[in-house]
Amino acid sequence: MYNEIRTLKNLVFLAVLAICPLFAGCGGGSGDEPAPANDDDSSGPGIVTCIIIILVTGQEECTKSGSSSPTSSSQATSAPQPALGSALLLQKNEEFEPNTELANANLPLSATRTSTTQQIGWYVEGSVNDVTDITDAFAFTPTQTREYAVSLCPPGSSACNGDTGIDTLTAFFRVLDQDGNVLLTSEADTESGNGQRMTLDAGVLYYLTVDAGDTMGVTVDYRLFAYEAS
């Protein structure tokens, strides 16, 4: 009799083991509704199945076969961008002919401001000759009312002042308004020379010309700078 009971018990145990996957797969749900999330992170047999196993077989523990992903203690963050400090940005331009009059003046491009603390401007590389190419004309419109520095410098140099600029007897520059009236000239200026400053208004068209002085028939190369100085 004892052997028959033991055999029956074993058969029930095997039957319970056979239906465990069904409970685990269904998750206790019905129809087309998704199974609810398992709060105890267990992916093994359901609680009901575990109870049946304990009652029938005397087993005291259900083993959890599931695992949860570790939670990262660090989060990806974008690297802080360096703050843009005060700087002078200049756009290089090339002089091209014909530009001997205001009507056909070149239109040099200025650098683009990327910060409110930056100063912008442009420079152009060109040449004049007191016989064949007396005047080069350029036109531009400031985007802000600022004090501008204008300088006529040797080729390949950085922005210069009157002491290091081209001798005004060799070449000089002029600043004119939109009607062609001369507002400033470095000609024969022995104090500031080819490095001058003046306030220019935003939205107003201005002309800058480079004029040959006495080059003795020789072509003189230059760099003309115009940039915000304040």
C-alpha positions as CSV (number, residue, x, y, z in Angstrom):
1,M,0.0,0.0,0.0
2,Y,2.9,2.3,0.8
3,N,4.5,1.6,-2.5
4,E,1.3,2.4,-4.4
5,I,0.9,5.8,-2.6
6,R,4.5,6.6,-3.3
7,T,4.0,5.7,-7.0
8,L,0.9,7.9,-7.2
9,K,2.7,10.7,-5.6
10,N,5.5,10.5,-8.1
11,L,3.0,10.5,-11.0
12,V,1.4,13.6,-9.6
13,F,4.8,15.2,-9.3
14,L,5.6,14.4,-12.9
15,A,2.3,15.8,-14.0
16,V,2.9,19.1,-12.1
17,L,6.3,19.4,-13.6
18,A,4.8,19.0,-17.1
19,I,2.3,21.9,-16.6
20,C,4.9,24.3,-15.0
21,P,6.0,25.7,-18.4
22,L,2.3,26.4,-19.2
23,F,1.9,28.6,-16.1
24,A,5.2,30.3,-16.8
25,G,4.4,31.0,-20.4
26,C,0.9,32.3,-19.8
27,G,1.7,34.3,-16.8
28,G,-1.9,34.0,-15.6
29,G,-3.3,36.2,-18.4
30,S,-6.0,35.5,-20.9
31,G,-7.0,36.5,-24.4
32,D,-4.8,38.9,-26.3
33,E,-3.9,41.1,-23.4
34,P,-0.1,41.3,-22.6
35,A,1.0,39.7,-19.4
36,P,1.6,42.2,-16.6
37,A,5.1,43.0,-15.5
38,N,6.6,40.7,-12.9
39,D,7.5,42.8,-9.9
40,D,9.8,40.2,-8.2
41,D,11.9,39.8,-11.4
42,S,11.1,36.0,-11.5
43,S,10.7,34.3,-14.9
44,G,10.2,30.8,-13.4
45,P,7.0,29.0,-12.5
46,G,4.0,31.0,-11.1
47,I,3.1,31.2,-7.4
48,V,0.2,28.8,-7.9
49,T,2.5,26.2,-9.5
50,C,5.0,26.5,-6.6
51,I,2.3,26.0,-4.1
52,I,1.1,22.8,-5.8
53,I,4.6,21.5,-5.9
54,I,5.1,22.2,-2.2
55,L,1.7,20.5,-1.3
56,V,2.2,17.5,-3.4
57,T,5.9,16.8,-3.2
58,G,6.9,18.5,0.0
59,Q,9.4,20.6,-1.9
60,E,10.1,23.8,0.2
61,E,11.6,26.2,-2.4
62,C,11.0,27.3,-6.0
63,T,14.2,28.4,-7.7
64,K,14.1,31.7,-9.6
65,S,15.6,31.3,-13.1
66,G,15.2,34.9,-14.3
67,S,17.7,37.7,-14.0
68,S,17.5,41.4,-14.2
69,S,19.8,43.8,-16.0
70,P,22.1,45.8,-13.7
71,T,21.4,49.4,-13.4
72,S,24.2,51.7,-14.5
73,S,25.4,54.1,-11.9
74,S,26.6,56.5,-14.5
75,Q,24.7,58.4,-17.2
76,A,26.2,59.7,-20.5
77,T,26.3,63.5,-20.6
78,S,27.5,65.8,-23.3
79,A,30.9,67.3,-22.8
80,P,30.7,71.0,-21.7
81,Q,31.4,73.4,-24.5
82,P,34.2,75.8,-23.9
83,A,33.1,79.4,-23.5
84,L,33.9,81.7,-26.4
85,G,36.0,84.6,-25.2
86,S,36.7,87.9,-26.8
87,A,38.5,87.5,-30.1
88,L,39.0,89.2,-33.5
89,L,37.7,87.3,-36.5
90,L,38.9,88.5,-39.9
91,Q,37.7,87.2,-43.3
92,K,40.3,87.1,-46.1
93,N,39.4,88.5,-49.5
94,E,41.2,88.9,-52.8
95,E,41.1,92.1,-54.8
96,F,40.1,91.7,-58.5
97,E,39.8,94.1,-61.4
98,P,38.1,96.2,-62.6
99,N,37.6,98.1,-59.4
100,T,39.1,101.5,-60.2
101,E,35.9,103.4,-59.4
102,L,33.2,103.4,-56.7
103,A,30.7,102.2,-59.2
104,N,32.6,98.9,-59.7
105,A,34.0,98.5,-56.2
106,N,34.7,95.0,-54.9
107,L,32.5,93.8,-52.1
108,P,34.7,92.1,-49.5
109,L,33.0,89.7,-47.1
110,S,33.3,90.1,-43.4
111,A,33.8,87.3,-40.9
112,T,30.6,86.0,-39.1
113,R,30.2,86.7,-35.5
114,T,29.7,83.6,-33.3
115,S,29.7,85.4,-29.9
116,T,28.5,88.8,-28.7
117,T,32.0,89.4,-27.3
118,Q,33.7,88.9,-30.6
119,Q,34.9,91.6,-33.0
120,I,34.7,91.0,-36.7
121,G,36.1,92.5,-39.9
122,W,37.8,91.7,-43.1
123,Y,41.0,92.2,-45.0
124,V,41.8,92.2,-48.7
125,E,45.1,91.4,-50.6
126,G,45.7,93.6,-53.6
127,S,48.2,95.8,-55.4
128,V,48.4,99.3,-56.9
129,N,50.7,101.0,-59.5
130,D,50.9,104.7,-60.1
131,V,50.9,104.2,-63.8
132,T,48.7,101.2,-64.6
133,D,46.5,100.7,-61.5
134,I,46.2,103.9,-59.5
135,T,43.0,103.1,-57.4
136,D,41.4,100.0,-55.9
137,A,37.8,100.5,-54.6
138,F,35.9,98.5,-52.0
139,A,32.4,98.8,-50.5
140,F,31.0,97.4,-47.3
141,T,28.2,98.0,-44.8
142,P,28.8,97.5,-41.0
143,T,26.3,95.4,-39.1
144,Q,26.8,97.3,-35.9
145,T,27.7,100.9,-35.1
146,R,31.2,100.6,-33.8
147,E,34.6,102.2,-33.9
148,Y,36.5,100.7,-36.8
149,A,40.2,100.4,-37.4
150,V,41.4,100.8,-40.9
151,S,45.0,100.1,-41.9
152,L,47.1,99.6,-45.0
153,C,49.8,97.1,-44.4
154,P,52.6,95.3,-46.2
155,P,51.6,91.9,-47.9
156,G,51.6,88.9,-45.5
157,S,51.4,91.0,-42.4
158,S,48.9,91.1,-39.6
159,A,46.8,94.2,-38.8
160,C,49.3,97.1,-38.4
161,N,49.3,100.7,-37.3
162,G,50.8,103.7,-39.0
163,D,54.3,103.0,-37.7
164,T,54.5,99.6,-39.4
165,G,52.1,100.2,-42.3
166,I,53.0,101.1,-45.9
167,D,54.5,104.6,-46.2
168,T,51.7,107.1,-47.1
169,L,54.0,108.5,-49.8
170,T,53.9,105.1,-51.5
171,A,50.2,104.4,-51.0
172,F,47.3,105.6,-48.8
173,F,43.7,104.9,-48.2
174,R,40.5,106.9,-48.0
175,V,37.1,106.3,-46.4
176,L,34.1,107.7,-48.2
177,D,30.4,107.8,-47.6
178,Q,27.7,106.5,-50.0
179,D,27.7,109.7,-51.9
180,G,31.5,109.6,-52.5
181,N,32.4,112.3,-49.9
182,V,35.8,111.7,-48.2
183,L,35.3,111.1,-44.5
184,L,38.9,110.2,-43.7
185,T,42.2,109.9,-45.5
186,S,45.6,108.7,-44.5
187,E,47.3,110.7,-47.3
188,A,50.2,112.8,-45.9
189,D,49.2,111.9,-42.3
190,T,52.6,112.0,-40.6
191,E,51.1,111.2,-37.1
192,S,48.9,108.2,-37.6
193,G,50.0,107.2,-41.1
194,N,48.2,104.2,-42.6
195,G,46.6,103.2,-39.4
196,Q,43.4,105.1,-38.5
197,R,40.2,104.8,-36.5
198,M,36.8,106.2,-36.9
199,T,33.2,105.4,-35.9
200,L,31.0,103.8,-38.7
201,D,27.2,103.5,-38.5
202,A,25.3,100.2,-38.9
203,G,23.4,99.8,-42.1
204,V,25.2,102.6,-44.0
205,L,27.2,101.9,-47.1
206,Y,30.9,103.0,-47.0
207,Y,33.6,103.0,-49.6
208,L,37.3,102.3,-48.9
209,T,39.9,103.0,-51.6
210,V,43.6,102.3,-51.8
211,D,45.4,104.9,-53.9
212,A,48.9,104.7,-55.3
213,G,51.2,107.6,-54.3
214,D,54.7,107.5,-55.9
215,T,55.4,103.9,-56.7
216,M,57.9,104.9,-59.5
217,G,56.0,102.7,-61.9
218,V,56.5,99.6,-59.7
219,T,53.5,97.5,-58.5
220,V,53.1,97.6,-54.7
221,D,51.3,94.8,-53.0
222,Y,49.3,95.5,-49.8
223,R,46.8,94.2,-47.3
224,L,43.9,96.5,-46.4
225,F,42.3,95.8,-43.0
226,A,38.9,97.1,-41.8
227,Y,37.6,95.7,-38.5
228,E,35.7,96.5,-35.3
229,A,38.1,98.1,-32.7
230,S,35.7,98.5,-29.9
